Amino acid sequence: MLKVTNVHKAFGSNKILKGVDLEVKKGDVVVILGPSGSGKTTFLRCLDFMESADQGEMEFDAIKTSLRHAHKKTILDVRRKTGFVFQNFNLFNNKTALENVMEGLVTARKIPKAKAKEIAERALQKVGLLDRKDFYPSQLSGGQQQRVGIARAIAPNPDVVFFDEPTSALDPELVGEVLSAIKELAREGMTMIVVTHEMSFAEEVASQVVFMDGGVVVEKGTAKEIFNNPKEERTRQFLQRTLKRVEYVI
């Protein structure tokens, strides 16, 4: 479904990605783990062309393109097949929850407003916020705002949804409601790539876990393989440190 190979990205002399490969099949939940600065977010942004990779190839269903030299139409075609959930919500403060979800449907996809409203309401219902559809971001908690962000990402029925540390900007008590919404989407079979530090979530929902460090993939495997029997010493060190932290029960 989605395959990227040999992805490189540098900012000046700082090499962030040093030849990353990833293959995602339909229905997969790929969780990318790793310490801060390992290149996880940059990699995700390169996949959606928010960052221009210096090198790399993408195959996405019938789309085959260079990540560096993709044409504008190709970039648009990829973005029409994806949704993106940001760390910091990125909602329009002057628009209601419903209007935030409708915005991309109307402006980018040219869906008539009446139809866009129906689609947006269904997406909000999926994340448990239909009763807050007329609330503005300032009237919503951080967790509710992020769930609006998730509704916005899934409303166009994308082939893949990218989640960039979706709970990192939340107070601890709000993490569970967002992870529960993502877990429900996983149960429904949505294909996802999730960058996160939430270990228990990764262990529960991931069909594939990718551990990155220093701009490379150190190890990948099933959740059981990575959490119960990691092969690489660097992976073991990371998990030993991380799993000592308090995990939130959701």
HUNOR-V462043 format. One record per residue. N is the residue number from 1. RES is the residue in one small letter. OMEGA is omega in radians with two decimals (NA if undefined). NEAR is the number of other ideal C-beta (glycine too) atoms within 12 Angstrom. Layout:
n->N res->RES omega->OMEGA near->NEAR
n->N res->RES omega->OMEGA near->NEAR
//
This chain:
n->1 res->m omega->3.11 near->25
n->2 res->l omega->3.13 near->35
n->3 res->k omega->3.05 near->26
n->4 res->v omega->-3.09 near->40
n->5 res->t omega->2.98 near->22
n->6 res->n omega->-3.11 near->24
n->7 res->v omega->3.10 near->37
n->8 res->h omega->3.05 near->30
n->9 res->k omega->3.07 near->34
n->10 res->a omega->2.97 near->22
n->11 res->f omega->-3.02 near->18
n->12 res->g omega->3.13 near->8
n->13 res->s omega->-3.11 near->6
n->14 res->n omega->-3.13 near->15
n->15 res->k omega->-3.06 near->21
n->16 res->i omega->3.13 near->30
n->17 res->l omega->-3.00 near->40
n->18 res->k omega->3.08 near->27
n->19 res->g omega->-3.08 near->26
n->20 res->v omega->3.06 near->42
n->21 res->d omega->3.06 near->24
n->22 res->l omega->3.05 near->40
n->23 res->e omega->-3.09 near->22
n->24 res->v omega->3.08 near->36
n->25 res->k omega->-3.12 near->20
n->26 res->k omega->-3.13 near->19
n->27 res->g omega->3.12 near->21
n->28 res->d omega->2.89 near->31
n->29 res->v omega->-3.12 near->38
n->30 res->v omega->3.12 near->46
n->31 res->v omega->3.13 near->45
n->32 res->i omega->3.14 near->41
n->33 res->l omega->3.06 near->42
n->34 res->g omega->3.14 near->40
n->35 res->p omega->3.06 near->22
n->36 res->s omega->-3.14 near->18
n->37 res->g omega->-3.10 near->17
n->38 res->s omega->3.11 near->30
n->39 res->g omega->-3.05 near->38
n->40 res->k omega->-3.09 near->42
n->41 res->t omega->3.11 near->36
n->42 res->t omega->3.11 near->36
n->43 res->f omega->3.14 near->38
n->44 res->l omega->-3.13 near->44
n->45 res->r omega->3.06 near->29
n->46 res->c omega->-3.13 near->39
n->47 res->l omega->-3.13 near->46
n->48 res->d omega->3.09 near->38
n->49 res->f omega->2.96 near->35
n->50 res->m omega->2.94 near->23
n->51 res->e omega->3.11 near->26
n->52 res->s omega->3.13 near->24
n->53 res->a omega->3.09 near->37
n->54 res->d omega->-3.09 near->26
n->55 res->q omega->3.08 near->23
n->56 res->g omega->3.14 near->32
n->57 res->e omega->3.12 near->27
n->58 res->m omega->2.92 near->39
n->59 res->e omega->-3.09 near->23
n->60 res->f omega->-2.98 near->33
n->61 res->d omega->-3.10 near->21
n->62 res->a omega->-3.11 near->14
n->63 res->i omega->3.01 near->28
n->64 res->k omega->-3.03 near->19
n->65 res->t omega->2.92 near->29
n->66 res->s omega->3.10 near->25
n->67 res->l omega->-3.13 near->38
n->68 res->r omega->-2.98 near->23
n->69 res->h omega->-3.12 near->17
n->70 res->a omega->3.07 near->27
n->71 res->h omega->-3.12 near->15
n->72 res->k omega->3.14 near->12
n->73 res->k omega->3.12 near->13
n->74 res->t omega->3.10 near->23
n->75 res->i omega->3.12 near->28
n->76 res->l omega->3.13 near->18
n->77 res->d omega->3.10 near->22
n->78 res->v omega->-3.10 near->34
n->79 res->r omega->3.09 near->28
n->80 res->r omega->-3.14 near->25
n->81 res->k omega->-3.06 near->31
n->82 res->t omega->2.95 near->38
n->83 res->g omega->-3.09 near->38
n->84 res->f omega->3.07 near->35
n->85 res->v omega->-3.01 near->44
n->86 res->f omega->3.08 near->30
n->87 res->q omega->-2.97 near->27
n->88 res->n omega->2.96 near->19
n->89 res->f omega->3.13 near->36
n->90 res->n omega->3.08 near->25
n->91 res->l omega->3.02 near->35
n->92 res->f omega->-3.07 near->23
n->93 res->n omega->-3.11 near->18
n->94 res->n omega->3.12 near->11
n->95 res->k omega->3.11 near->25
n->96 res->t omega->3.08 near->28
n->97 res->a omega->3.14 near->42
n->98 res->l omega->-3.12 near->36
n->99 res->e omega->3.09 near->30
n->100 res->n omega->-3.14 near->41
n->101 res->v omega->-3.13 near->41
n->102 res->m omega->-2.94 near->35
n->103 res->e omega->-3.11 near->30
n->104 res->g omega->3.13 near->33
n->105 res->l omega->-3.08 near->35
n->106 res->v omega->-3.01 near->24
n->107 res->t omega->-3.07 near->16
n->108 res->a omega->-3.06 near->17
n->109 res->r omega->3.04 near->24
n->110 res->k omega->3.10 near->13
n->111 res->i omega->3.12 near->22
n->112 res->p omega->-3.01 near->13
n->113 res->k omega->-3.12 near->18
n->114 res->a omega->3.12 near->13
n->115 res->k omega->3.13 near->18
n->116 res->a omega->3.12 near->28
n->117 res->k omega->3.11 near->25
n->118 res->e omega->-3.13 near->20
n->119 res->i omega->-3.11 near->29
n->120 res->a omega->3.13 near->39
n->121 res->e omega->3.09 near->28
n->122 res->r omega->3.13 near->24
n->123 res->a omega->3.11 near->39
n->124 res->l omega->3.10 near->36
n->125 res->q omega->3.14 near->24
n->126 res->k omega->-3.13 near->29
n->127 res->v omega->3.04 near->41
n->128 res->g omega->-3.06 near->23
n->129 res->l omega->3.13 near->37
n->130 res->l omega->-3.14 near->24
n->131 res->d omega->3.10 near->15
n->132 res->r omega->-3.02 near->27
n->133 res->k omega->-3.11 near->30
n->134 res->d omega->3.11 near->20
n->135 res->f omega->3.05 near->25
n->136 res->y omega->-3.13 near->21
n->137 res->p omega->-3.13 near->29
n->138 res->s omega->3.13 near->17
n->139 res->q omega->-3.09 near->17
n->140 res->l omega->3.03 near->30
n->141 res->s omega->3.10 near->24
n->142 res->g omega->3.11 near->27
n->143 res->g omega->3.11 near->33
n->144 res->q omega->3.09 near->33
n->145 res->q omega->-3.14 near->39
n->146 res->q omega->3.09 near->43
n->147 res->r omega->3.00 near->45
n->148 res->v omega->3.08 near->49
n->149 res->g omega->3.09 near->45
n->150 res->i omega->3.11 near->48
n->151 res->a omega->3.11 near->45
n->152 res->r omega->-3.10 near->41
n->153 res->a omega->-3.07 near->43
n->154 res->i omega->-3.06 near->40
n->155 res->a omega->-3.13 near->38
n->156 res->p omega->-3.12 near->33
n->157 res->n omega->-3.09 near->23
n->158 res->p omega->3.09 near->32
n->159 res->d omega->-3.14 near->30
n->160 res->v omega->3.03 near->41
n->161 res->v omega->3.07 near->43
n->162 res->f omega->3.09 near->46
n->163 res->f omega->-3.13 near->47
n->164 res->d omega->-3.14 near->38
n->165 res->e omega->-2.98 near->34
n->166 res->p omega->-3.14 near->48
n->167 res->t omega->-3.00 near->41
n->168 res->s omega->-3.11 near->27
n->169 res->a omega->-3.03 near->24
n->170 res->l omega->2.94 near->29
n->171 res->d omega->-3.05 near->17
n->172 res->p omega->-3.07 near->21
n->173 res->e omega->-3.13 near->15
n->174 res->l omega->-3.09 near->26
n->175 res->v omega->-3.03 near->31
n->176 res->g omega->-3.07 near->24
n->177 res->e omega->3.13 near->30
n->178 res->v omega->3.12 near->44
n->179 res->l omega->3.10 near->38
n->180 res->s omega->3.11 near->29
n->181 res->a omega->3.14 near->41
n->182 res->i omega->3.13 near->44
n->183 res->k omega->3.12 near->31
n->184 res->e omega->3.08 near->24
n->185 res->l omega->3.10 near->35
n->186 res->a omega->3.13 near->31
n->187 res->r omega->3.13 near->16
n->188 res->e omega->3.07 near->19
n->189 res->g omega->3.13 near->17
n->190 res->m omega->3.09 near->36
n->191 res->t omega->-3.03 near->32
n->192 res->m omega->2.91 near->48
n->193 res->i omega->-2.99 near->47
n->194 res->v omega->2.96 near->46
n->195 res->v omega->-3.06 near->41
n->196 res->t omega->2.99 near->41
n->197 res->h omega->-3.07 near->34
n->198 res->e omega->-2.99 near->37
n->199 res->m omega->-3.10 near->31
n->200 res->s omega->3.06 near->26
n->201 res->f omega->-3.13 near->36
n->202 res->a omega->-3.10 near->39
n->203 res->e omega->-3.07 near->26
n->204 res->e omega->-2.94 near->26
n->205 res->v omega->-2.99 near->35
n->206 res->a omega->2.93 near->37
n->207 res->s omega->3.07 near->31
n->208 res->q omega->3.07 near->31
n->209 res->v omega->3.11 near->40
n->210 res->v omega->3.09 near->41
n->211 res->f omega->3.14 near->41
n->212 res->m omega->3.01 near->39
n->213 res->d omega->3.09 near->28
n->214 res->g omega->3.08 near->23
n->215 res->g omega->3.12 near->29
n->216 res->v omega->3.00 near->28
n->217 res->v omega->-3.14 near->36
n->218 res->v omega->-3.07 near->32
n->219 res->e omega->3.04 near->29
n->220 res->k omega->-3.14 near->31
n->221 res->g omega->3.05 near->25
n->222 res->t omega->3.11 near->23
n->223 res->a omega->-3.14 near->30
n->224 res->k omega->-3.14 near->16
n->225 res->e omega->-3.06 near->22
n->226 res->i omega->-3.05 near->35
n->227 res->f omega->-3.09 near->28
n->228 res->n omega->-3.07 near->16
n->229 res->n omega->3.12 near->15
n->230 res->p omega->-3.09 near->27
n->231 res->k omega->-3.04 near->16
n->232 res->e omega->-3.13 near->21
n->233 res->e omega->-3.13 near->14
n->234 res->r omega->3.09 near->23
n->235 res->t omega->3.13 near->32
n->236 res->r omega->3.14 near->20
n->237 res->q omega->-3.13 near->19
n->238 res->f omega->-3.11 near->30
n->239 res->l omega->3.13 near->33
n->240 res->q omega->3.13 near->15
n->241 res->r omega->-3.03 near->15
n->242 res->t omega->-3.06 near->27
n->243 res->l omega->3.04 near->23
n->244 res->k omega->-3.14 near->11
n->245 res->r omega->3.13 near->15
n->246 res->v omega->3.05 near->12
n->247 res->e omega->-3.11 near->20
n->248 res->y omega->3.14 near->23
n->249 res->v omega->-3.11 near->14
n->250 res->i omega->NA near->23
//
